[in-house]
């Protein structure tokens, strides 16, 4: 699988490249700003671009803007945005505009090559990926008593995995449940939350994230 890495910090850029190459990925580009990233994607057409959210010149959201442009201009290229900050608004902005083949992880995950590799492969398979820490914050943030309180502990686990972008198959593997059991949990969750159940995987993720933001 071919990847491009964009990060203005040389140690992170080179370290991530080395970890990915050791895990069997082909790193076809390493750049330090958003404009070079766009040019490299156009030239190399990787499977996934890994992008730091804050890059020169302003170190605000250049990486996020570049990720959005890549998804618009090169729909076959997935994007994984990395951030050292727990900014759920950035993640949700990206997922809402481009719900397939995108991901948002905290940079601390880079040191765990298994997590990083799993995210890249899921994105290449057109799934979406949201960092579990962000999901936990959304699920557990203070709110008035409501439908979320009606969920069982297992249903809350399934809900969190849906919000992370996991498919029914992925949830069944993580929780060691049968696909039918997972399907039943999902149905009950959507019923209790008053959401319209949809067979469309990406719409399901967005529906859950929209609910958790309220």
N, C-alpha and C positions, 0 to 999 in steps of 0.2 A: 504494500500500500504506500502511495506517494504522499508526502506531507511537506508543507512549507511552514517555517517558524518565523514569526515576527515579534521581536522584543528588543527594546533599546538597551537592555542590560546584557552585556556580552556574556557574563558568567551563566546567567539563566538561559540565554539563547543556546550557547554551546553545550551546556550541561543537559538541557532538554534534548538536543539533537543526539548527543552521545547515548543517552538512555533509550531513546526511540530506535536508534540504529542497532543497539544491542538486543532490542526486543523484536527485531526483524522488519522494522519500517524503513522505507527509503526516503531520506531527507533530501529533497531536490532544491531547497532554497532556504537561506538564513538571512534575514534582513533586519534593519534596525529602525525603520519608520514606515508609516502607512502607505506613502506613495510608492516606495520600493516594493512593498507587499503587493499592491495592485499590479504593478508591472510584472512581477515574478509570477503571479497567478496567471496572468494573460499569456506569459511565455511558456510556463511549465505545466499548467492545467493540472494541479495536484488533486488528489481525492479529498483532502482536508487541509485547511489552513488553520494553524494554531496562532492566536493573536492576543498580544497583551492589550488590555483595554486602554491603558494610558501611555501614549507615545508622543514623541516630538511632533510639532513644536510647542504645543500648549500643555501637554500631559494631562488632558482632561478625558475626552471620549473619542480620540482619533481612531483607536482600535475598533470601537463599536461602530463608528461610521464606516470604516473600511469593511467590516464584516457585513454590514447591511448592503454596501455596494457590491461586494462579491456575490452575495446571494441573489441580487437583482441581475447583475450582468453575466454571472457564470453559475447558472442554477445547478449544474452538475457538481459543483465544488461545495463541500460542506465546510462549516466554520466552527471552531471551538475557541471561545473567548475565555482568557484567563485573567483573573483580577486578584490582587492582594487585599482588596477591600470587600466587605460584605454589603454589596450594593444591590439589593433585590430589584430596585427600579430599573437598573441597567439590564439585568437578566430578563425581566418580564417584557421590557421594551423590545428586545431582540426576538424573544419567542413569539410575542403577539404579532409581530410584523412578518416573521419568517418561521413558522412553527415546525418545519421539517428540515432535517440535516443541519441543525444548529445545536450548540451547547454552551454552557456557562459554568465554569468551575473556578473555585478559589485556587490561587497559585500554590498553596500548601499541598494540593493534591499531586503536583508534578513529581514530588519525591517518591510517590507510590506509583511505580510504573504500571502495576496491574490496573489501578483505577484509571490512569491516563490512557492506557492502551484500550481498555474497555470502552471508554468514552469515545475515542477516535473511531473505533470499529462500529459502534452504534450509530454515530453520526454518518459515517460512510454508507451505512445501510438505511439512511434517510430517517432515522429516529431523532428525537430531541433529548437533550441531557441537561438537567438542572442540578446544581450542587446540593447534596443532602443537607448541608448546614443552612442554606437559604430556605429550603423546604421546611426544615424544623422550625425556623424562625416564623414562617408564615403560619404553620399549623399551631404553634404554641403561643403566639402573641396574645396579649390580653384582649378579650372581646366580651361583649354581653352574652349571657347564656342563650344558646340557640341550637340549631340542628346538629352542629358539630359535636355537641355534648351527648347526643343520642347514639353516637357510634360506639361500638365495642372497641376494646383494645386492639383486637385483630383487624377490625375494619379501619382503624386509624393507621395501622401499619400499612395496609393496602393502599389507603388514600395517599399516604406520603410517597409510596413507590410510584403511584400513578403520576403524582406531581413531579417526581424526578424524571418522568418520561419513560418509565418502564412499561413494556407491553405485558399482556396477560401471561404470555409464556415466560417472560423475564421474572415477573412476580412469582409465578409458580415455582421457578427454580430457586429463587432467593429464600422464599418462605417454606419450601419443600411441601407444597400443596398441589393437588391435582388441578388441571386446567378448569374442570367443571366447578371445583370449589372456589377458585379465584373468580370465575365468571359470576358465581352466586354472590360472593362478597361485593363485587363491583356493582351488581344490580341493586343490592340492598343499600349500598353507600349512596348511589345516585338517587334512589327513592327517598332516603332519609334527608338528603340535602336539598331535595326538590329540584334536581337537575334533570334535563332531558338526556336519557341515555342514547348514545350514538355509536354506531360501529366504526366510525372514523376515528382512528387512533389519535391523530393530532388535535381534533376538535375536543376529544375527551380530556386530553391534558390541559388544553386552554380553559375548558369549562371548570375544571377543578381549581386551576390557578386563579381564575377570575373570582371564584367563590371564596378562596382563602384570602384574597386581598380585601374583601368587604368587611 
